[in-house]
Amino acid sequence: MSPDTDVFVLALRRLPQIGPQTCILNGTGSKCKLVLLQPIYDALGSDMVAALPGFHAFTDCDTTGRFSGKGKNLCWKSFQKAALGAFINLGQGPQLQK
């Protein structure tokens, strides 16, 4: 249970390890909603889900800034077209890639 997007993104990324029946209780008070993760995982696909934590960190993580003057829709479209591979590999190795 968490109203935080960070928890949602990380749970979705780890869905294969935590199981297909996993869900998140999202929201607060009377606006709580149960969200099943498997349908979202299936719709996005494993590559896009693997890249979501990196994308989230660059666009709207609680601890980082945002791309100045760029809305979420533009960032999402760029992510889908060009940045997917970079975000999948982000943090996978012990060293920065050149």
N, C-alpha and C positions, 0 to 999 in steps of 0.2 A: 504494500500500500504506500503510495507516494504521489504527491501532486507535482513532483519534479520531473522534468523532461530528461535529465541526466540518468535517472533510474530506469526510465522507459527505454532509452537508447541502449544502455548497457544490458538490460534484460533481453531485449530483442537480439542483440549481438550474440549473447550466450545461450539463446534458445536451444540449439542442438545439444548443449551440455545439460541444460536444466529440464528439458522435456517439453513435448508438444502441447501439453495441457496447461502450460503456464499462462497466467493472466496477471494483469496489474489492476489494482483498484486505484483509479485516478480521480482527482478532484478533491473537494472539501465539502463538509457539511451535507446539505441536501442535494448537492450537485455531484455526488460520487457516481462513478460509472465503472463497470467492470469491462476491461478491454482484453480480449483474447489476442495473444501475440502470434499464434501460428498463421492466421489468415493474412496478417500484415507481412510476416516473414515470406510467405508464399508469393504475395503480390509483388514485393520488392525484389526478391531473389537473393541468393546467398552472397553474391559479390557486392551488391548495393548495401545489404545489411552489414557486411564486414567493413565497409567504408564509412558507415554512419558515425561511429564514435569520432573519427578524425574530422569529418564534416561538421559535426556538432561542436567540437572544440574550436573550430575556426569561425563558426557563424553565430553561435548563441550559447555557448557554455557559460555557466555562472562565473567562472574564474578567468575568462578571457574577454577581450574586446570583440567588436564586430567589424566587418568590412565597412569602412566609412561610406555612408550614402548609398549603400547597396541593400536592397530589400531581400527578404527570404526567398521570394519567387525567383529572382534573378540568380541568386546563389544556388538554389536547387537546380535550375536549368543548366547552369554551368557545371555543377557537380555531375549531373546525369550525362552530359556530353563529353567532358574532357577530364575532369579531376578524379574520376572514380578509381583508376589504377593507383594514383598517388596516395589517396586516402586509405586504400586497402593495405598498402605497404607501410604506412606510417606507423612507426613504433615496433615493427616486426624484427628489425635487426639491432645489433648492439651499437652500430655506428651510423652516422648520417651518410646518405648516398650522395654522390656527386652527380 
